[in-house]
């Protein structure tokens, strides 16, 4: 299990893509890249937004949005499944 924390203020909103589902509803997606690189603060890596192939080929680097950490289960216990959380967020819940 991994824990990811990102700074929503650093997201390039132009990279959020909207898709229409089969039922006609819409969904918004943000493609992210997790890069493994341990740091002095206990993080196992960091996260950036994805680039296109052309942007990657010219060496475009997007800002770091946040960090991620591998979570380890408590010793002597099996991994506990995460609780089911209903998806009740709307576009208005995310403030930029």
C-alpha positions as CSV (number, residue, x, y, z in Angstrom):
1,X,0.0,0.0,0.0
2,X,1.2,3.5,-0.8
3,X,0.2,6.9,0.6
4,X,0.4,9.8,-1.8
5,X,0.0,13.5,-0.8
6,X,-0.1,16.2,-3.5
7,X,-0.4,20.0,-3.6
8,X,-3.5,20.7,-5.6
9,X,-2.4,24.2,-6.2
10,X,0.5,23.0,-8.4
11,X,-1.8,21.0,-10.8
12,X,-1.7,22.3,-14.4
13,X,-5.5,22.3,-14.9
14,X,-5.0,22.3,-18.7
15,X,-3.7,18.7,-18.3
16,X,-7.0,17.5,-16.8
17,X,-8.9,15.5,-19.4
18,X,-12.6,15.0,-19.6
19,X,-14.1,11.7,-20.8
20,X,-17.6,10.7,-21.5
21,X,-18.6,7.4,-20.0
22,X,-20.9,4.9,-21.7
23,X,-23.8,6.0,-19.5
24,X,-23.4,9.6,-20.7
25,X,-21.9,10.9,-17.5
26,X,-18.5,12.7,-17.6
27,X,-15.3,12.0,-15.7
28,X,-12.2,14.0,-15.2
29,X,-8.8,12.4,-15.1
30,X,-5.3,13.6,-14.2
31,X,-2.4,11.4,-15.3
32,X,0.4,11.2,-12.7
33,X,3.8,9.6,-12.6
34,X,5.2,8.2,-9.4
35,X,9.0,8.3,-9.3
36,X,10.9,6.1,-6.8
37,X,13.5,8.1,-5.0
38,X,14.1,8.0,-1.3
39,X,14.7,11.3,0.5
40,X,15.8,12.5,4.0
41,X,12.2,13.0,5.1
42,X,11.1,9.3,4.9
43,X,9.5,9.6,1.5
44,X,10.0,6.7,-0.9
45,X,9.4,8.9,-4.0
46,X,7.6,11.9,-5.6
47,X,4.8,12.6,-8.0
48,X,4.5,14.7,-11.1
49,X,2.0,15.2,-13.8
50,X,2.4,13.1,-17.0
51,X,3.9,14.6,-20.1
52,X,3.2,13.8,-23.7
53,X,5.8,11.8,-25.7
54,X,6.9,15.0,-27.5
55,X,7.3,16.9,-24.2
56,X,9.3,14.0,-22.7
57,X,11.6,13.8,-25.8
58,X,12.5,17.5,-25.5
59,X,13.1,17.1,-21.7
60,X,10.2,19.0,-20.3
61,X,10.0,18.6,-16.6
62,X,6.8,19.5,-14.7
63,X,6.8,20.5,-11.0
64,X,6.8,18.0,-8.2
65,X,3.2,17.8,-7.0
66,X,3.9,15.8,-3.8
67,X,5.5,12.8,-2.2
68,X,4.6,9.2,-1.6
69,X,5.5,6.6,1.0
70,X,5.1,2.9,1.2
71,X,2.9,2.0,4.2
72,X,3.9,-1.1,6.1
73,X,1.4,-3.2,8.1
74,X,1.9,-3.4,11.8
75,X,4.1,-6.3,12.8
76,X,2.4,-9.5,13.5
77,X,-0.8,-8.6,11.7
78,X,-2.1,-9.1,8.2
79,X,-2.7,-6.1,5.9
80,X,-6.0,-4.5,6.8
81,X,-8.2,-3.7,3.8
82,X,-9.0,-0.1,3.4
83,X,-12.5,0.9,4.3
84,X,-14.9,1.6,1.4
85,X,-15.5,5.3,1.0
86,X,-18.4,6.4,-1.2
87,X,-17.4,8.8,-4.1
88,X,-19.4,11.9,-3.2
89,X,-17.0,14.5,-4.5
90,X,-18.0,17.0,-7.2
91,X,-16.0,19.6,-9.2
92,X,-17.0,22.2,-6.6
93,X,-15.3,20.1,-3.9
94,X,-11.9,20.7,-5.5
95,X,-10.7,24.3,-5.1
96,X,-7.8,25.6,-7.2
